[in-house]
């Protein structure tokens, strides 16, 4: 009996060891699976770019919360708005003062809670590092930084007065910022093996209002010295002092060089720990005037300084414009300026008023990898007149419609865009139609049109139209849009040759798979393909007779 009991205990103990071993293997397997999720990255080819998330092409349908919504008590007012607009990516600030209130003492409790809730809501995230610069000032720095001018000096203007912007030439500021950012990236790597966070913005709207550069004695010595060889060589210029090389733009570009080098060193240190894609955003100047009558944020990555930033900050993957210009003429010009062979197109911020939503289509037409309106939460703040006067579901309805339309096929659009096969337009302020060249075909996108007939409505109508056309084959296209009519014609037509819809199929994408719904014909095609305020996606095959 004693022997039998001993044998039973041995067998029971063995089963327990086996169970523990199986649980351990399961845990190891889960950990391996999480670590096997590919790191988000940006790839490029032939001047085009693709963001890959979870190993697949990805378009950021983003929603940036308000600046002070980065606290746990605000999250219940954030998530309903994110869900209402159907964003796939939430953009959230992380402030230096928030994580390091005292030197060397870090607190990541909000970040941990935010990441858990982002996973629960099945969205990815982008973090915004508000540190040395946030709209040009150090207000998001901890008190031990922003109140100590001797250790962390501010910019000095031409009159010897302090400006509320930290000098990019102070090694103490760089060291402190870099140390905090590295701590953030180390923690993020440890707590986010699923790569919920797909990108990080380093600083925010860098630059200085009120002074073209730092005029301190140390800055003057550098300004009166030679332009770094790396910069003059990259720009194909002759060596000399900043004034000799850049003339009247010397002060601004000198400041841009120093800020960009500072930001790059912060980004490079963070990437060494956890190499997520990193970007900066730009507070814009007038895109049509090189010398605007109003002051702007000197030293930031504005269009006149992009080339300097690209040389000084090679570890920054993207320079994204913050576009708060309602005029289509201005908006389209900014998209042209930041859509470059050396820069992925990402609208890092834009207004949340309904009039801005339509610019998503033009952004994708400029091979954009993402679009992110600002102020998407229900915390009660409105940045009118830049954004909407009133914040509610009705305000967000146009953006929600577009995200709901495109989100089921965002990976497909990203893949086709990388192949140079996506075209997008947004309704302009000043005309009723636009034309897109599609090989032997061309598409005319018209606005303010009824579904039946050719008589346009008399404006004013809401400016809310746009369309996306993607080439699936020589004569086959994916076509979608809102408040727009799409018609096709031949670029070069023979006298006895006419265009006909071979087949127009409405369907939907689910997990990237096309699902048939119905064939359009008759009234649905006789007056072109009309898209209203509901998600509709068409596969269109063209022919001639």
JOUR-V40164 format. One record per backbone hydrogen bond with DSSP energy under -1.0 kcal/mol. CO is the residue of the C=O (numbers start at 1). NH is the residue of the N-H. E is the energy in kcal/mol with one decimal. If there is no record, write none. Layout:
# JOUR-V40164
co = <CO & CO>
nh = <NH & NH>
e = <E & E>
This chain:
# JOUR-V40164
co = <1 & 2 & 3 & 4 & 5 & 6 & 7 & 8 & 9 & 10 & 11 & 12 & 13 & 14 & 15 & 16 & 17 & 18 & 19 & 20 & 21 & 22 & 23 & 24 & 25 & 26 & 27 & 28 & 29 & 30 & 31 & 32 & 34 & 41 & 43 & 45 & 48 & 50 & 51 & 52 & 53 & 56 & 60 & 61 & 61 & 63 & 64 & 66 & 71 & 74 & 75 & 75 & 77 & 78 & 79 & 80 & 81 & 82 & 88 & 89 & 90 & 91 & 92 & 94 & 95 & 96 & 99 & 102 & 108 & 109 & 110 & 111 & 112 & 113 & 114 & 115 & 116 & 117 & 118 & 119 & 124 & 125 & 126 & 127 & 128 & 128 & 130 & 133 & 134 & 137 & 138 & 140 & 142 & 142 & 143 & 145 & 148 & 153 & 155 & 156 & 157 & 161 & 163 & 165 & 167 & 170 & 171 & 172 & 173 & 174 & 175 & 176 & 177 & 178 & 179 & 180 & 181 & 182 & 183 & 184 & 185 & 186 & 187 & 188 & 192 & 196 & 199 & 200 & 201 & 204 & 208 & 216 & 217 & 218 & 219 & 220 & 223 & 228 & 229 & 230 & 231 & 232 & 240 & 241 & 242 & 243 & 246 & 247 & 249 & 250 & 251 & 252 & 253 & 254 & 255 & 256 & 257 & 258 & 259 & 260 & 261 & 262 & 263 & 264 & 265 & 266 & 267 & 268 & 270 & 274 & 277 & 278 & 279 & 280 & 282 & 296 & 297 & 298 & 300 & 302 & 305 & 306 & 307 & 308 & 309 & 313 & 318 & 320 & 321 & 327 & 328 & 329 & 330 & 331 & 332 & 333 & 334 & 335 & 338 & 340 & 343 & 345 & 346 & 347 & 349 & 350 & 353 & 356 & 357 & 358 & 359 & 360 & 361 & 362 & 363 & 364 & 369 & 370 & 371 & 373 & 375 & 383 & 392 & 396 & 397 & 398 & 399 & 400 & 401 & 402 & 403 & 406 & 407 & 409 & 410 & 411 & 412 & 413 & 414 & 415 & 416 & 417 & 421 & 423 & 425 & 432 & 434 & 436 & 438 & 440 & 441 & 442 & 443 & 444 & 445 & 446 & 448 & 462 & 465 & 466 & 467 & 468 & 469 & 470 & 475 & 476 & 476 & 477 & 478 & 479 & 480 & 482 & 484 & 485 & 486 & 487 & 489 & 494 & 498 & 500 & 503 & 504 & 505 & 506 & 506 & 508 & 510 & 513 & 515 & 518 & 521 & 522 & 522 & 525 & 529 & 531 & 532 & 537 & 538 & 539 & 540 & 541 & 541 & 543>
nh = <5 & 6 & 7 & 8 & 9 & 10 & 11 & 12 & 13 & 14 & 15 & 16 & 17 & 18 & 19 & 20 & 21 & 22 & 23 & 24 & 25 & 26 & 27 & 28 & 29 & 30 & 31 & 32 & 33 & 34 & 35 & 36 & 37 & 52 & 50 & 48 & 45 & 43 & 58 & 41 & 56 & 53 & 371 & 88 & 89 & 91 & 376 & 69 & 74 & 77 & 78 & 79 & 378 & 82 & 83 & 84 & 85 & 87 & 124 & 63 & 126 & 65 & 128 & 130 & 99 & 100 & 107 & 105 & 112 & 113 & 114 & 115 & 116 & 117 & 118 & 119 & 120 & 121 & 123 & 122 & 90 & 198 & 92 & 201 & 94 & 130 & 96 & 204 & 137 & 134 & 141 & 97 & 145 & 146 & 147 & 148 & 152 & 167 & 163 & 215 & 160 & 157 & 165 & 155 & 170 & 174 & 175 & 176 & 177 & 178 & 179 & 180 & 181 & 182 & 183 & 184 & 185 & 186 & 187 & 188 & 189 & 190 & 191 & 192 & 195 & 125 & 127 & 279 & 129 & 135 & 298 & 220 & 221 & 222 & 223 & 224 & 242 & 232 & 233 & 234 & 235 & 237 & 227 & 245 & 246 & 247 & 249 & 250 & 253 & 254 & 255 & 256 & 257 & 258 & 259 & 260 & 261 & 262 & 263 & 264 & 265 & 266 & 267 & 268 & 269 & 270 & 271 & 272 & 274 & 276 & 200 & 317 & 202 & 320 & 322 & 298 & 300 & 208 & 302 & 305 & 309 & 310 & 311 & 312 & 313 & 316 & 280 & 282 & 349 & 331 & 332 & 333 & 334 & 335 & 336 & 337 & 338 & 339 & 340 & 343 & 340 & 369 & 348 & 372 & 323 & 374 & 356 & 359 & 360 & 361 & 363 & 364 & 365 & 366 & 368 & 367 & 60 & 347 & 62 & 64 & 377 & 386 & 396 & 400 & 401 & 402 & 403 & 404 & 405 & 406 & 407 & 409 & 410 & 413 & 414 & 415 & 416 & 417 & 418 & 419 & 421 & 420 & 471 & 469 & 467 & 447 & 445 & 443 & 441 & 491 & 438 & 489 & 436 & 487 & 434 & 485 & 457 & 464 & 427 & 482 & 425 & 480 & 423 & 478 & 542 & 472 & 473 & 540 & 470 & 538 & 468 & 466 & 531 & 446 & 529 & 444 & 442 & 497 & 545 & 543 & 541 & 520 & 539 & 517 & 518 & 515 & 513 & 510 & 508 & 506 & 524 & 525 & 526 & 528 & 486 & 484 & 534 & 507 & 479 & 505 & 477 & 502 & 503 & 500>
e = <-2.8 & -2.2 & -2.6 & -2.6 & -2.3 & -2.3 & -2.8 & -2.9 & -2.7 & -2.5 & -2.5 & -2.2 & -2.5 & -2.5 & -2.8 & -3.0 & -2.6 & -2.6 & -2.8 & -2.7 & -2.7 & -2.5 & -2.8 & -2.8 & -3.0 & -2.7 & -2.7 & -2.9 & -2.8 & -2.7 & -2.6 & -1.8 & -1.2 & -3.1 & -2.3 & -1.9 & -2.2 & -2.6 & -2.2 & -1.8 & -1.9 & -2.7 & -2.2 & -1.7 & -1.3 & -2.5 & -2.7 & -1.9 & -1.9 & -2.0 & -1.1 & -2.2 & -2.8 & -1.9 & -2.5 & -2.2 & -2.1 & -1.6 & -2.5 & -1.3 & -2.3 & -2.0 & -2.3 & -1.9 & -1.5 & -2.2 & -2.1 & -2.4 & -2.3 & -2.1 & -3.0 & -2.5 & -2.0 & -2.2 & -2.4 & -2.2 & -1.9 & -1.7 & -2.0 & -1.2 & -2.5 & -2.8 & -2.8 & -3.1 & -3.2 & -1.1 & -2.6 & -1.5 & -1.3 & -1.8 & -2.2 & -2.3 & -2.0 & -2.2 & -1.7 & -1.5 & -2.7 & -2.4 & -2.5 & -3.0 & -2.1 & -2.8 & -3.0 & -3.4 & -1.1 & -2.0 & -2.8 & -2.1 & -2.7 & -2.8 & -2.2 & -2.0 & -2.6 & -2.4 & -2.0 & -2.1 & -2.5 & -2.6 & -2.2 & -2.7 & -2.3 & -1.7 & -2.2 & -1.5 & -1.8 & -2.6 & -1.8 & -1.9 & -2.9 & -1.8 & -1.9 & -2.7 & -1.9 & -1.6 & -2.7 & -2.3 & -1.0 & -1.9 & -2.5 & -1.8 & -2.1 & -2.7 & -2.9 & -2.6 & -2.5 & -1.7 & -1.9 & -1.7 & -2.2 & -2.6 & -2.1 & -2.2 & -2.4 & -1.9 & -2.5 & -2.7 & -2.1 & -1.9 & -2.8 & -2.5 & -2.0 & -1.7 & -2.7 & -3.2 & -1.7 & -1.9 & -2.8 & -1.9 & -2.5 & -2.3 & -1.8 & -2.7 & -2.5 & -2.9 & -2.2 & -1.2 & -1.3 & -2.0 & -1.9 & -2.3 & -2.4 & -2.6 & -1.5 & -2.5 & -2.5 & -1.6 & -2.3 & -2.3 & -1.2 & -2.6 & -2.9 & -1.3 & -2.2 & -2.2 & -1.9 & -2.1 & -2.1 & -1.2 & -1.2 & -1.6 & -1.1 & -3.2 & -1.4 & -1.5 & -2.5 & -3.0 & -2.0 & -1.8 & -1.9 & -1.3 & -2.2 & -2.3 & -1.8 & -1.0 & -1.6 & -1.4 & -2.7 & -1.9 & -2.6 & -2.9 & -1.3 & -1.7 & -1.7 & -2.7 & -2.5 & -1.9 & -2.7 & -2.7 & -1.8 & -2.4 & -2.9 & -1.5 & -1.5 & -2.6 & -2.2 & -2.2 & -2.7 & -2.6 & -2.1 & -1.0 & -2.5 & -2.0 & -2.3 & -2.9 & -2.1 & -2.4 & -2.8 & -2.7 & -1.7 & -2.7 & -3.3 & -2.1 & -2.9 & -2.2 & -1.9 & -2.6 & -3.7 & -1.5 & -2.6 & -2.2 & -2.1 & -2.2 & -2.7 & -2.9 & -2.9 & -2.4 & -1.9 & -3.3 & -2.7 & -2.5 & -2.9 & -1.9 & -3.2 & -2.8 & -2.6 & -2.9 & -2.4 & -1.7 & -2.3 & -2.1 & -2.8 & -3.0 & -2.7 & -2.3 & -1.9 & -2.6 & -1.8 & -2.2 & -1.9 & -2.9 & -2.0 & -1.8 & -2.4 & -1.7 & -2.4 & -1.5 & -1.3 & -2.2 & -2.6 & -2.6 & -2.7 & -2.0 & -1.6 & -2.6>
